[in-house]
Amino acid sequence: MDIIKSQRMKSFQQSIFSELSKRKKSKLSEGAEMIDLSIGSPDTPPPSFITEMISDLAKDPTMYQYTLKGTDEFHKSVADNYLRNYDVKLNHDTQVALLMGSQDGLVHLPLVLCDPGDYVLVPDPGYTAYEAGCNLAGAVKYPMPLKRENGFLPDLSLIPDEVSEKAKLMIISYPGNPVPVLATEEFFKEAIAFAKKNNIVLLHDFAYSELYFETKPISLLSIEGGMDVGIEMNSLSKSFSMAGCRVAFAAGSEEVIGLLSSLKSNLDYGVFHPFQMAAAKALLDSSAFLDEMRSNLQKRRDFLISGFADIGWHIDPPQGSMFIWAEIPKNYTSMEFAFELLEKAHVVVTPGSAFGDHGEGFIRMAMVQPEEILAKAIMQIKNNGMITPKAWAAGSNS
């Protein structure tokens, strides 16, 4: 029997992460000790109140029914969290939707809003799920370049009228992945005005809202008009190390949330009840867990930035998220640089080109290892000789 792949599937190619994993396994089989900084999966455990609650509830046989959607407790916790953190009032019944991880929402939202041929405005470089969502819906991805000279904010004035007229969705993310910067209030106001003018839904991917350092990130919903034009998606994966629980939410525009909830009612049967209950408790948490998590992440950030500077690799410190976005010597492509690091320094990073054309010239490193492992990574990169005055002599990427 010949299995014929659909035309749609031809747009879903093997990800760079699969190739990195394959090469990593090959080096491990040769006896190499690999340091993996490629995937943004937290290496620290959830707080004990989460694990204890899940453990206790999982023993209750009544917990194993379909939840179908978000529980009242979970929805109310999202609304309470927004009121406490951003002074934003949400109707927990109509302005909050449960997601099976934020990727669930990111990939499926274009199906709600776009017909084949419609445009989706996406950041470039940007998280790979944005393109996957476009491909699933048959929409056309229109890249918005993120350049250093613009503070890695898209220049909306450069979007052609013929594109904005056919666009149904615009995606932004601050602090972002892979570019770990924050947006200004002025930019959010500009994005809201642009969305209103062109009748475009605005999605703020806010998965790293709790991972920040000197300045707290801005919620789209806290800016006047933000609730009218868009929604925000967030996750418990990064902030409370619940990545495997697959519990997240969307919040904002009642109309968009309603459409997304309608689609999801045809796709899944909700998230395991104990995970929802633990997530609700996390969103209401007033302990020092998040402060300690941010402090630990900032120590790793400062350690890496300082350590790389000592070997001649000067990197802009991230303002948020769990990533470092590092410019590489111009005599490499980002793919060449990443694979050479893997093969010779035994350090796994992600090439910037995996996130879009404007990611070329950079690599992304995830701060997901303790300092003693990060110190080994720095030393192995130094000993490999890829970062030298000669390597930088050709100039830098911008």
N, C-alpha and C positions, 0 to 999 in steps of 0.2 A: 504493500500500500504506500502510495506517495502522499506524504503530508505536505500540503502547500501552505506556506506562510502567508498571512494576510498582508496586503499593502501597508496597513498601519504598522505592523510589526517591523517593517523594513526601516522605520525611523528610530527604532530602539536598538541601538548598538551596544556591544559589551562595554561596560563602563571602565574608565581608567583605574578605578579601585580594584576591579577584578584582575586587571593586568598587573598592578602593583602587588596584589596578594599572591598571584602566581609566581612572580619573580622572587618575592620574599620567601615563599615556601621552598623554592629551588635553592636559595642561599642557605636556608636553615638545614636542608638535607645535606649540604656540604659541610655543615658544622659551624657556620657563621653565627655569631650572636647579633641578632638584629634589634634595632631600636625603631619602633614604629611611631611616627608622629604624623601619620597620614589621615587618620579617621578621628573625627571629633566626638569620641565616645568617652564620657567621664570615667576616670580611673578610681575615683573615690566612691565609697558606698553611700547609699541614702542615709539620712538620719535615722537613728534607732526607732523613733516614734513611728516612722513609716513601715519599716520592716516588721516591727512588733505588731502593728495593726493588721497588716496583710496576713501575717502568720496566724493571728487569732481568728480573723474573719474567715480565712480559708478552711478552718476546722468546722465551720457552720454549714451543714448540708443545704440550708435554704439559700446560700449565696450562689448557687450554680444554675440559676434560671437565667434566661435571656434578660438583659437589661433594656434592650431595644433602642434606648437613647440615653442621654444623660440623666442621672438621678436629680431630684430636687436639691439634695444636699450639695451635689457637685456644682450645679448651676448657680446656686446661692453663694457658694464659696468664691466663684469667679466674680460675681457681682460685688461681693464684699471686698475682694482683693483690689478691684479697680477703684472702688470708693476710697479705700484706705491709702492706696499708693498713688493714685492719679487724680483724685477728686472727681471721678467720672461715675455718673449714675447710669446703671444698666437695668433694664427689665430682665430679670433672670429667666423668665418664661419665653420671651420672644427675641431677646438680643444676645443669647448665648447658645452655642451648639457644641456638643461633645465631638471630639475627633479621635481617631485611633492613631495618635501621633500627628504632629503638624504636617508631616509629609502627605498624609491622607487628604488633608484639606488643600494643600498646595497643588497637588496633582489633579484633584477632582473639581476644584472651583472653575477652571476654564470650561468644563462640560456644562456647567450651570449657565454660563454667560455667553459663550461663543458658539457660533456656527462655523462650519468649515470656511476658511478664507478670511475670517475676522482676524484682526491684529491683537496681540498681547504685547505690551511694552514691558520689557524685562531688563534689569541691570546687567551690564556686561563689563567685568566679570560678575557672575551671579550663581547662586546655588543651582545645582544640576536638575533638581526637581521642577524648576520653572519650565525648562524646555520640555521635560517629560509631559507636563500637564498640557502644554501647547500641542505636542504631537498626539496625545490621546484625544484631544478635542478636534483635531484637524485645523487648529488655528495657526496663524503665522506669527512666529516670534520676531519682534522688532527690537534689536538691541539698543539700549541706552548706555553709551560709553561712560565708564567711571574712571576719570583721570585725576592724577595727583594735583594738577594745576587748578582743578575745580573742587579740591577737597574731597574727591571721590563721590561727588554728588552729580547726578545727571543734569545736563543742560537741556531743559525742556523746550527752550526756544528753538533748538535744532531739529525737533521732530517735525517732519513735513506735514502740511495740512491734509494731504491725501492719506497719510497714515493715521493721524489723530481722528479723522472723520470715520475711519473703519475700525478703530480700536475699541474694544469692549472692556479691557482690563489693563491696569498698570500695577506692577509689583515693585515695591521698594522694601528695603530691609536695613534698619539701623538700631543697634550695631549689627553689621552684616557678616555674611559668610560668602566669599572668603575675605572680603575687605573689612577689617575690624574697626570701622570709624563710626562716629555719631553724626546725626544730622542736626541742623539748627532749626529753631522754631520758624525762622523765615522760610526755610526750604519746605517745611511741612505746609505752611500757608500757601506757598507757590504751587505745590503739588495738588492741594485741595482745590485751588482756583482753577487749575488746568483741568482737573477731573470734572468739575462742575461745568466749565465752558464747553467741554467736548463730550459730556454725558458718558464718562468712563468710570467704572468702578475702581476704587483704589484699595489695594491690598497691602497692608504693612505686615511683613513677616517679622514678628517680634520675639522669635524663639530665644534670643539671647538677652532679653530684657533685664534679667537679674545678674548677668555677667558683665559688670562694668567696674571701672576703677575710680578715676578722679571725678567724673561727672555722671549723674544718673540720666539714662536715656529718656527721650520724650515719647509718650504714647500718642499715636495719631488721634485717638479718640478724645484726648485732652485738649486738642486744638479746635477752635470754633469752626464748625462745618465738617469736621472729620467724620462725625457719626452719620452725616447726611450722605456722604459719598462713598464710604468704605467700611472695611472691617479690619480687624487685627487677628492674627493667629499666633498662638503661643503654646508652649509645651512644658511638661514637667520633666522632660528627658534631660535637659542640661542643668536647670536650676536645682533640681532635687535628685539628680542621678537616677532617674526612673526610666531610662531609655528603653529597657526591655518591657516595661509595662504598657507602652503604647497608649498613653493617655494625654490628651491635649484639648484645646478648645479654640473656637472662633468667637469673636465678640464684635458688636457694632451695629451697623445698619440692619434694622428689623427686616426689611425686604430681602436683602442679600442673605441674611442668616436663615430666613424662611425658605428660600430657594435651595440653599445648601442642605438644610435639614431634610427637605423633601427628596433631594437626590439620595442622600445617605440612607433614608428609610427603605430605599430599594437596593442598597448595596451591602449593608451589614446589620448585625443585631446587637450593637453596643459593645461596651468594654466591661470586662470582668468586674463584678460589683465591688470586691475588696480593693481593686486598684482605684476605682472611682472614689471610694470612701477615704482611702489613704491620700489620694490627690487633694480631695477637699480639705482634709486636715492640714496638708502642706500649705495650701493656698491661704489658710487662716493662721499659719504659724507665726508666732511672735518671738521665737527663740533666737539665739545668736547664730544659728546654722548658716544662713545666707551670708552674714557678715564674715564669718570664719572662712566660708568657701571663697568669697571674693578676695579676702586677705591672702589665702593660700595661692590663688591663681595669680594675684598681683606679684607675689614673691617669685613665682616661676617666670612671669613676664620679665621682671627686672633682672633676674638671674640670666635669662637667655639673651636679652638685649645687651647687657653688660659683657657677658661672655663672648658673644659674637663680635662686639666692638673690639675686644682685646685681640682678636685674630684678624681684624681688618674688615669685618663685615658690618657695616652700619645700617641699622634697620629702624624704621619709624616705630615707636612703641604703640601697640594697639590701644585704642580707647575703650574697647569692650570686646565681648565674645571670648572664645577660648583659642583663638588663632593668632598667628603672626603671619603677616603678608610681607614677604621679603623680596626685595629686588635682587636680581642675580647678575653676574658679569655678562656683558653684552656678547661675548664670544660663544655663549651657549644659547640654545633654545631652552625653554622651561622643561620640555620633555627630556632633552639630553641631560640637563643638569640633574633632574630628579632621578633618572636611571643611573647616572654615574655615581650619585650619592649612594644609591641602593647597592650598586655592585661593588664599589670601592671603599666607601665609608661605612657601609652597612646601616645607613640611616634612611628610613622610608618617609618621604614627603610627597605632597601632591603638586604636580606641575600646574602653574597658573592657567595654561591654555585649556585645561579640562573645564574651566569655568567660563570660557568664552574667548573670543579673539583678543579682547583687550586685557586678558590675563597673561598674555605672552610677556616674558621678561620678568616674571615673578614666580615664586613658589609659596605654597601654604604649608605652615607647620602648626600642628595642634599641640597645645600645652597639656598633654595628657599623661605625662610621666613625672615621677618625683625628681627632685633636684639632682640627686646622685646619678640618675640615669641621664638627665639633661646634660650634666657635666661630661659624661662619657660621649654623648653625641657631639658636643662642641669639640672635644679633643679628637674624636675620630674624623670629623670634618677638617680640622686643622691639619692633622697628620696626612690626610689625603691630598692636600696641596691644591684644592680647587679654588680656595679663597686666598689669592696672593695679589700683591701690587701689580704684577704683570697681567693677571686676569682682568683687573679693573682698568688697565691702561687704555683699552679701546673705548672707554667712555661708559656711561650708564644708560639704562633704559628709562624712559619717562612716558 
